[in-house]
Amino acid sequence: MPRFVTTLSAAVIATALVGGSAFVPTPAEAAKMSTAEKAALKEKTADCNKQAKEQKLGFLKRHKFVKECVAKP
């Protein structure tokens, strides 16, 4: 029984490590943005921050609002 538990534990840990790394974006993907895209994103984020501040939202609500605002087309 202890060998089974040890083997099962090792398999679960290995699966979690391999599966978890599949969802992590690579730095190369993040670096693919052009300078114009980065500037537009920065401007959009600043605008969304300003809107959130005007609404006087709390920290967590403001963070969520900005994330959703930036994601909108």
HELIX and SHEET records of a PDB file:
HELIX    1   1 PRO A    2  ALA A   22  1                                  21    
HELIX    2   2 PRO A   27  ALA A   30  1                                   4    
HELIX    3   3 THR A   35  GLU A   54  1                                  20    
HELIX    4   4 PHE A   59  ALA A   71  1                                  13    
END                                                                             
